[in-house]
Amino acid sequence: MIDFKKMTKWDIGKCFDYAILPKDTTEAHIRSECKKAIAYNCKAFCFSSSYWTKVVAEELQGTDLLIGAAIGFPFGQQSSAVKAFEVEEAVRMGATVLDSCMNVGALKDKKYAEVLQEFKDFKKAAGPAMTKMILDTEFLTDEEIATACKLIAEAELNWAKSASGQWQGPSMEDVLIMVDTLKDTNVKVKVSGVKFPRPQNAYAFLLAGAELIGSRSAPEIIDALDMMRKIKLIPEYEG
């Protein structure tokens, strides 16, 4: 659980991945937003595929920010072998964290052994890189969310992530199921697809037990910290 009383605005940057995912993203935009991620002390700069890895690695060189490539984005319906190749390629080019999209249809078809094997293949291909599995909870029942989280824990991935941010996004109920299911494991919860108003909802998810927020609005959400403290949603800094 995050202790906001001991966190400055700079510290809170590490609770956020800054994500730039639009299809029309250009190299100039990637480079400028990497600089913004550094300025806000974000945990990672995340992008939509391995294509941008070298550019992001160049911009983040000498910082502690993670280089975050999405895998199987956004549908997750590639074969496990194709996803594994994409992972290996991203890592080869410098990715240090990988957000992979789960095959939602396979989970809903109750092909649990197949889903688990894909998770294990993902972990193996990632090597030393951090691993996150995207559920897209808006397509899942409560039971399916819990099942996916249990499989993620069994595969020993690092993070369960609520959504790709391309559709409706998670509800608080979805996130609480994830947090409760994973509370006695080593898997942490990341929330993406935060709905409006983003600052209030993002901080509410962190208060609920998520440890990381992924958003294209990460800088704005971080900037809203003082307001969140003023309205008593977030406790004051006590040092």
C-alpha positions as CSV (number, residue, x, y, z in Angstrom):
1,M,0.0,0.0,0.0
2,I,1.3,3.4,-1.0
3,D,1.9,5.8,2.0
4,F,1.1,9.2,0.5
5,K,2.1,10.9,3.8
6,K,5.7,10.2,3.0
7,M,5.6,11.1,-0.7
8,T,6.4,14.4,-2.4
9,K,5.1,15.2,-5.9
10,W,8.5,14.0,-7.2
11,D,8.2,10.7,-5.3
12,I,4.7,10.2,-6.6
13,G,6.0,10.3,-10.2
14,K,7.1,6.7,-9.6
15,C,3.5,5.7,-9.2
16,F,2.9,6.5,-12.9
17,D,3.8,5.1,-16.3
18,Y,3.5,7.7,-19.0
19,A,1.9,6.1,-22.0
20,I,1.9,7.4,-25.6
21,L,-0.1,5.0,-27.8
22,P,-1.9,6.8,-30.6
23,K,-1.6,5.3,-34.1
24,D,-0.4,8.6,-35.6
25,T,2.4,9.1,-33.1
26,T,5.6,10.5,-34.7
27,E,9.2,10.3,-33.6
28,A,9.3,13.9,-32.7
29,H,6.3,13.4,-30.4
30,I,7.9,10.4,-28.8
31,R,11.1,12.3,-28.1
32,S,9.3,15.3,-26.6
33,E,7.1,13.2,-24.4
34,C,10.1,11.1,-23.1
35,K,11.5,14.4,-21.9
36,K,8.3,15.1,-20.1
37,A,8.3,11.6,-18.5
38,I,11.8,12.4,-17.2
39,A,10.7,15.8,-15.9
40,Y,7.9,14.2,-13.9
41,N,10.0,11.3,-12.6
42,C,7.7,8.7,-14.0
43,K,8.4,5.0,-13.5
44,A,8.3,4.2,-17.2
45,F,7.6,5.6,-20.6
46,C,5.3,3.2,-22.4
47,F,4.6,2.9,-26.2
48,S,2.5,0.8,-28.5
49,S,5.1,-1.6,-30.0
50,S,8.7,-2.5,-30.3
51,Y,9.1,0.0,-33.2
52,W,9.9,2.9,-30.9
53,T,12.2,1.0,-28.5
54,K,15.5,2.3,-29.8
55,V,14.2,5.9,-29.9
56,V,12.9,5.7,-26.3
57,A,16.1,4.0,-25.1
58,E,18.1,6.8,-26.5
59,E,16.0,9.5,-24.9
60,L,15.9,7.8,-21.5
61,Q,19.6,6.9,-21.4
62,G,21.2,7.8,-18.1
63,T,17.9,7.9,-16.2
64,D,16.1,5.3,-14.0
65,L,13.0,5.3,-16.2
66,L,11.9,2.0,-17.6
67,I,11.6,1.5,-21.4
68,G,8.1,0.0,-21.8
69,A,7.1,-1.8,-25.0
70,A,3.5,-3.1,-25.5
71,I,3.2,-6.7,-26.8
72,G,0.3,-8.1,-28.9
73,F,-1.3,-4.6,-28.6
74,P,-4.2,-4.0,-28.3
75,F,-6.1,-7.3,-29.1
76,G,-3.7,-10.0,-27.7
77,Q,-4.9,-12.5,-30.2
78,Q,-1.6,-13.4,-31.8
79,S,-0.1,-16.8,-31.2
80,S,2.1,-17.3,-28.2
81,A,5.1,-17.8,-30.5
82,V,4.5,-14.5,-32.3
83,K,4.2,-12.7,-29.0
84,A,7.3,-14.3,-27.7
85,F,9.2,-13.2,-30.8
86,E,7.9,-9.6,-30.3
87,V,9.1,-9.7,-26.7
88,E,12.6,-11.0,-27.6
89,E,12.9,-8.3,-30.3
90,A,11.8,-5.5,-27.9
91,V,14.3,-6.7,-25.2
92,R,17.1,-6.9,-27.8
93,M,16.4,-3.3,-28.7
94,G,16.5,-2.2,-25.1
95,A,13.0,-2.6,-23.6
96,T,13.2,-3.1,-19.8
97,V,9.4,-3.6,-19.1
98,L,6.8,-5.3,-21.3
99,D,3.0,-4.9,-21.2
100,S,1.5,-7.8,-23.0
101,C,-2.2,-8.2,-23.9
102,M,-3.9,-11.3,-22.7
103,N,-5.9,-13.4,-25.2
104,V,-9.3,-12.6,-23.7
105,G,-11.2,-15.1,-25.9
106,A,-9.0,-18.0,-24.8
107,L,-9.7,-17.2,-21.1
108,K,-13.4,-16.9,-21.8
109,D,-13.3,-20.2,-23.5
110,K,-11.8,-21.6,-20.3
111,K,-8.6,-22.7,-22.1
112,Y,-6.7,-22.1,-18.8
113,A,-3.8,-24.4,-19.6
114,E,-3.2,-22.5,-22.9
115,V,-3.5,-19.1,-21.2
116,L,-1.1,-20.2,-18.5
117,Q,1.4,-21.5,-21.0
118,E,1.3,-18.3,-22.9
119,F,2.0,-16.4,-19.6
120,K,5.0,-18.7,-18.9
121,D,6.3,-18.2,-22.5
122,F,6.0,-14.5,-22.0
123,K,8.1,-14.6,-18.8
124,K,10.8,-16.8,-20.4
125,A,11.1,-14.6,-23.5
126,A,11.3,-11.4,-21.3
127,G,14.4,-12.6,-19.5
128,P,15.5,-9.9,-17.1
129,A,12.8,-7.4,-18.2
130,M,9.8,-6.7,-16.0
131,T,6.5,-8.3,-17.1
132,K,3.0,-7.0,-17.0
133,M,-0.1,-8.8,-18.3
134,I,-3.1,-6.7,-19.5
135,L,-6.5,-8.2,-18.7
136,D,-8.9,-5.7,-20.2
137,T,-11.3,-6.3,-17.4
138,E,-14.3,-4.6,-19.1
139,F,-14.7,-7.8,-21.2
140,L,-14.5,-10.1,-18.2
141,T,-16.8,-11.3,-15.4
142,D,-15.7,-11.0,-11.8
143,E,-14.8,-14.7,-11.8
144,E,-12.8,-14.4,-15.0
145,I,-10.9,-11.4,-13.5
146,A,-10.0,-13.5,-10.5
147,T,-9.0,-16.5,-12.6
148,A,-6.7,-14.4,-14.8
149,C,-5.0,-12.9,-11.8
150,K,-4.5,-16.4,-10.3
151,L,-2.9,-17.6,-13.6
152,I,-0.7,-14.5,-13.6
153,A,0.5,-15.3,-10.1
154,E,1.1,-19.0,-11.1
155,A,3.2,-17.9,-14.0
156,E,5.2,-15.6,-11.6
157,L,4.7,-12.4,-13.7
158,N,5.4,-9.1,-12.0
159,W,2.2,-7.2,-12.6
160,A,-1.4,-7.7,-13.5
161,K,-2.7,-4.7,-15.5
162,S,-6.4,-3.8,-15.7
163,A,-6.7,-2.5,-19.3
164,S,-5.0,-1.5,-22.5
165,G,-6.7,1.9,-22.4
166,Q,-8.3,1.4,-25.8
167,W,-11.8,0.6,-24.6
168,Q,-14.0,1.4,-21.6
169,G,-11.5,0.8,-18.9
170,P,-11.8,-0.8,-15.4
171,S,-14.3,-0.1,-12.7
172,M,-13.3,0.3,-9.1
173,E,-15.0,-3.1,-8.5
174,D,-12.7,-4.7,-11.2
175,V,-9.6,-3.3,-9.5
176,L,-10.7,-4.4,-6.0
177,I,-11.1,-7.9,-7.3
178,M,-7.6,-7.8,-8.7
179,V,-6.1,-6.4,-5.5
180,D,-8.0,-8.9,-3.3
181,T,-7.0,-11.9,-5.5
182,L,-3.3,-11.0,-5.6
183,K,-3.0,-9.7,-2.0
184,D,-1.0,-12.7,-0.8
185,T,1.2,-13.0,-3.9
186,N,4.2,-11.2,-5.3
187,V,2.1,-9.7,-8.2
188,K,1.3,-6.0,-8.1
189,V,-1.6,-4.3,-9.7
190,K,-1.3,-1.6,-12.4
191,V,-4.4,0.3,-13.5
192,S,-4.7,1.8,-17.0
193,G,-7.8,3.1,-18.8
194,V,-8.6,5.5,-16.1
195,K,-11.9,7.3,-16.7
196,F,-12.7,11.0,-16.3
197,P,-12.2,12.8,-14.0
198,R,-8.7,11.2,-14.3
199,P,-7.0,12.7,-11.2
200,Q,-9.7,11.7,-8.7
201,N,-10.1,8.3,-10.2
202,A,-6.3,7.6,-10.5
203,Y,-5.6,8.5,-6.9
204,A,-8.7,6.5,-5.8
205,F,-7.2,3.4,-7.5
206,L,-3.9,3.9,-5.7
207,L,-5.7,4.3,-2.4
208,A,-7.6,1.1,-3.2
209,G,-4.4,-0.9,-3.4
210,A,-3.1,-0.5,-7.0
211,E,0.6,0.5,-7.0
212,L,0.9,1.9,-10.5
213,I,-1.2,4.0,-12.9
214,G,-0.6,4.0,-16.7
215,S,-2.0,7.0,-18.5
216,R,-1.4,9.5,-21.3
217,S,-2.4,12.1,-18.7
218,A,0.2,11.1,-16.2
219,P,1.8,14.6,-16.0
220,E,-1.6,16.3,-15.5
221,I,-2.6,13.7,-12.8
222,I,0.7,14.3,-11.0
223,D,0.2,18.1,-11.2
224,A,-3.2,17.6,-9.6
225,L,-1.7,16.2,-6.4
226,D,-1.8,19.5,-4.6
227,M,-5.6,19.8,-5.4
228,M,-6.2,16.2,-4.3
229,R,-4.5,17.1,-1.0
230,K,-6.5,20.3,-0.6
231,I,-9.8,18.4,-1.0
232,K,-8.5,15.7,1.5
233,L,-8.6,12.9,-1.0
234,I,-4.9,12.4,-0.5
235,P,-3.3,13.0,2.9
236,E,-0.9,15.9,3.4
237,Y,2.9,15.3,3.1
238,E,4.4,14.7,6.6
239,G,8.0,13.9,5.6
